[in-house]
């Protein structure tokens, strides 16, 4: 069973592009704790879907902090990753892919090797492109 808030539920403090106050009903996302704010509650507006927080009944504008991406930083840009995937789908080996990327993007010449291409395919956020053998 959920406990009630220690203060009256506030209304949404966000304003739209015309400067009109939203004032929508807020749903409680739960309590949080931080060093600066102490114990506070996070709310989300049902009308505009923005977030706000409060520790005393006065709603403050807020943004939900997204967790940091802990993945490996990418050596290639998105355009270069797309090209890498196209080359791998075409059946090129890692070494051939590295050579073609180096010729198409001079900034990568000498930097991208077959092993680096393998790492990029392995650690990129898209699913792996390496074709799998069908058992049959």
Number of C-alpha atoms within 10 A of each C-alpha: 3 5 5 8 14 9 11 10 18 20 19 28 20 22 12 9 7 6 8 9 13 16 16 17 16 23 17 16 13 12 14 13 10 8 6 6 11 9 13 16 18 21 27 20 20 14 12 16 14 18 23 25 27 20 18 15 16 15 21 17 13 16 11 11 6 6 6 6 7 6 9 11 10 13 16 15 9 11 8 15 19 13 16 23 19 14 19 20 13 11 12 15 16 18 16 16 24 25 18 16 22 17 13 13 11 10 11 17 15 11 11 20 19 15 12 15 24 17 14 21 20 14 15 17 11 11 9 15 14 14 10 7 6 5 4 3
